[in-house]
Structures are given as C-alpha cells and as structure tokens.
Amino acid sequence: MDPLSIEGAYAFTPRVHGDDRGSFHEWFRTDLLDQAGHSFSLAQANCSVSSRGTLRGIHFADVPPSQAKWVTCVRGAILDAVVDIRVGSPTFGKYDAVRLDAENRRCLYIAEGLGHSFMALTDDTTVIYLCSEPYAPAREHGVHPLDPDLGIAWPEGVEPVLSPKDAAAPSLAEAEKAGLLPSYQDCLDFYAS
C-alpha cells in the first residue's frame, strides 16, 4: 500500500504471476487496508464501461457513512483523480492522479469523504470498483471535474465527455458555500470509529 499525497488515498500494485496459461493476481485484500489503518466492509460492487474521453465524477457521499472505494481498471486505461474535498484538511482542494490500466493492474483505495473522478483513455475501458456502502442518491454529491480552481491535469488531446449531472455539478467553492462538503474532523472521527 503506497500512500498518495492525499491522506486516506493509497495505490496498490499487485504482484502478477504469469505463465503460458496467462496470469493471476490478488487485486483486493482487506488485511492490507487494515495495516494502513482503514477497515473496509464490502457492500456493493460496480462495473463501468466507458468510451475514450468519458469523464466521471468528481463524486462523493455524505459523511457518515459516505462510501470508501477500491478501484481498478481491467480493460483499457484511465487517469484516476482523488480530490481532497474535506473542509479543514491540510490538502483541501488538492488532488492526486494515478494511471490505472490493464497492464499495470494497479488499484486505488479512496477513503470516505474524498472526491473521486476518472477519465477513460481508451474505448471500451472497463473499471470495477468495490464500495463500502451501497449507492444512496439522497446522500450523493458532485463537484465539477473541470473546475479551474482544482486544475486537474486531465490528458491533453482527449475531449472530455460528461454526463448532464456531472456537467451541472458545482465548483468546489460553490459546493463549500452550499455546505455540501464533509469536514476533515468529521472524516477523522469516522475513520477512528
């Protein structure tokens, strides 16, 4: 588990065992999360298939209970961005981006209270992610992934394709002003519970 620059976000690169038959790797282990100080109860598994340029997020859910995620890309490639939207955090408004693809087999852990977004870099990109809580529309929110104040360096030469919901999402400043963002302290308290 390699910590990212955003507290509560980790990258995991599994060991891939290959031979003439193909390959095998462990892509999810709760004991590794436990060692990093984060427990994870599986409540839902999602799969998204996206065309090149599809930009999903920045999504997050109310804390508590929010929704921790374990994300990997099994076909194609994505640039995955974790955004610190926790008001009062030392890295509030910052992001870290990691390429996940079918070759490197990397995975990301995104703790509750963090924003999550990704862009598909190839057609038929398939992303699977495990969630600690089921989807609950009344608790779900978003921040616009092209917010210039965040300045996420999405790949050049790839035209972003957003859903109407994501295209209408507020900026980080607007979401903060509207009281939609979780507090850093509430997240720390939740992690400790």
Stockholm file with secondary structure:
# STOCKHOLM 1.0

chainA/1-193         MDPLSIEGAYAFTPRVHGDDRGSFHEWFRTDLLDQAGHSFSLAQANCSVSSRGTLRGIHFADVPPSQAKWVTCVRGAILDAVVDIRVGSPTFGKYDAVRLDAENRRCLYIAEGLGHSFMALTDDTTVIYLCSEPYAPAREHGVHPLDPDLGIAWPEGVEPVLSPKDAAAPSLAEAEKAGLLPSYQDCLDFYAS
#=GR chainA/1-193 SS CEECSSTTEEEECCCCEEETTEEECCCCCHHHHHHTTCCCCCCEEEEEEECTTBEEEEEEECTTTCCCEEEEEEESEEEEEEECCCBTCTTTTCEEEEEEETTTCCEEEECTTCEEEEEECSTTEEEEEEESSCCCGGGEEECCTTCTTTCCCCCTTCCCBCCHHHHTCCCHHHHHHTTCSCBHHHHHHHHHC
#=GC SS_cons         CEECSSTTEEEECCCCEEETTEEECCCCCHHHHHHTTCCCCCCEEEEEEECTTBEEEEEEECTTTCCCEEEEEEESEEEEEEECCCBTCTTTTCEEEEEEETTTCCEEEECTTCEEEEEECSTTEEEEEEESSCCCGGGEEECCTTCTTTCCCCCTTCCCBCCHHHHTCCCHHHHHHTTCSCBHHHHHHHHHC
//
